Amino acid sequence: MTLGGHSALAGLWVYLHAQPLFWLSATLAAYGCGAALHERAGRSPAVNAVAVAVGLLVALLLGTGTSYATYFEGAQFVHFLLGPATVALAVPMFRHRHVVARAWLPLLAAVLAGCVTAAASAMAVAWALGADWQSVLSLAPKSVTTPIAMGISERIGGVPSFTAVLVMVTGILGAIIARPVLDALGVRDWRARGFAAGLAAHGLGTARAFQVDQLAGTFAGIAVGLNGIATSVLVPLLVEVVGR
Amino acid sequence: MIGAIFTLLACQLAGEIVSQVLHVPVPGPVLGMVLLVSLLVWRGRLGRDLEAACGFLLQHLSLFFVPAAVGVMVHGGRIAREWWPLGAAIVVSTALTLGVTGVVFQTVARWVARDIQT
C-alpha cells in the first residue's frame, strides 16, 4: 500500500518534472520568495531577488537531477519577455526626453567615457589575469542590461548565458559600492550620481538610485538605455580592434 | 492592450529584421527600442495602453533575468577555473566605471552651466 502510494507519487513526479508548466511555476515561485526576502531585508541591494531565485532553482534542479535544458523548456516563456521589455525601455526615455535634451552634452560625454571604461577595463583585467578569450568576450558587455548584454555577447562570440551571470554579479556589486565610490570622488550632482549607477550597474543600479533620489533614478534609467545603444555599437568595434 | 503588445512585438520584429538583413552589430530589441522612441517622438504622445504594458514589463524586469541566470549551473567548471580573473575584473571595472562616469558627467555639466552664465 505504502509502496503503491510511493510509486504513484514517483510516477506523478516523472510526469510533472518534464512539463514546462512545472518549471514555469517554479520560476515564478522562486522569484516570489526572492522578492519577499528583498523586502524583508529593507530592500538592501545585498539581498537581491534574482540571486535568491537563482540559488533556489539551481538547488532544486541539482537536487532532482534535472537538466538545464529541461528547466529552460518551461522557463523560456519568462525568458522571451526580455525582448519586449528591452523595447519597453523606450517609454522612460521618451518620458524624460526634455531632461535628456537639456543635458545632452554631459550625457553624451559620460556615456562614451563610461561605456569604453566599462568594457575596456573589464576585458584588460580579466585577460591580464589569465581568463580565456571566450570568458573575456562574455565579460565585455557586463555593465549593460541583461537582454542587451546577451545579444552583444552572442554577436561577438561570448557565451550569452554566462554573460547573464556576470551581468547579475556586476549589478549587485555596483548597487552596493555606488555610494562609497561616488562619495570618495566628490560627485554630488544627483544627475551624475544616478547616471553613473545606471551606466555601471544597469537595472539594479537604477533601482538603487530610485531609492535614494528621484532625479538620480531618472538619470540612471536614461543611462541604461543610452549605454545599451553605445555598448552595442562600440563593443563589437573594440573586440575587432583588440582581437588578433 | 492587444494593440500595445502588438506595437512592442512589431518594433522588436522590425529591429530583428533590420539587424539580420543589414548585419548591424546592434541586437534587434535595441533597434526596436530606438524605433519605438522615434515613433513616440513623431506622434508626440504616449497611449495609455502602451504606457500600462511597458510599465508592467519594466516593473518586473528582474524576473525575466532568472531563466538565463540559472544557466550558472552549466558554467560551474568555468567559474571554478576563472573566478579570480573574472571576479577581480568585475570589481576593478565596476568601481572604475562608476568613478569615470560620475566625474565626467559632473565636470561637463559644470562647464556647460558656466558657459551659460557668462
Interface residues (C-beta under 8 A of the other chain):
Chain A: T27 L28 A30 Y31 A49 V50 A53 V54 L57 V58 L61 L62 Y68 Y71 F72 A75 Q76 V78 H79 L81 L82 G83 P84 A85 T86 V87 A88 L89 A90 V91 P92 M93 F94 R95 R97 A103 L105 P106 L107 A109 A110 V111 A113 G114 T117 A118 S121 A122 M123 A124 V125 A126 W127 A128 L129 G130 A131 D132 S135 L139 K142 S143 T145 T146 P147 I148 M150 G151 I152 E154 R155 V159 P160 S161 F162 A164 V165 L166 V167 M168 V169 T170 L173 G174 I177 A178 V181 L182 L185 V187 R188 D189 R191 A192 R193 F195 A196 A197 L199 A200 A201 G203 L204 A207 A223 G225 G228 I229 S232 V233 P236 L237
Chain B: I5 L8 L9 C11 Q12 G15 P25 V26 P27 G28 P29 V30 G32 M33 V34 L36 V37 L40 V41 L46 L50 E51 A53 C54 G55 L57 L58 L61 S62 L63 F64 F65 V66 P67 A68 A69 V70 G71 V72 M73 V74 H75 R78 I79 E82 W84 P85 L86 G87 A88 A89 I90 V91 V92 S93 T94 A95 L96 T97 L98 G99 V100 T101 G102 V103 V104 F105 Q106 V108 A109 V112
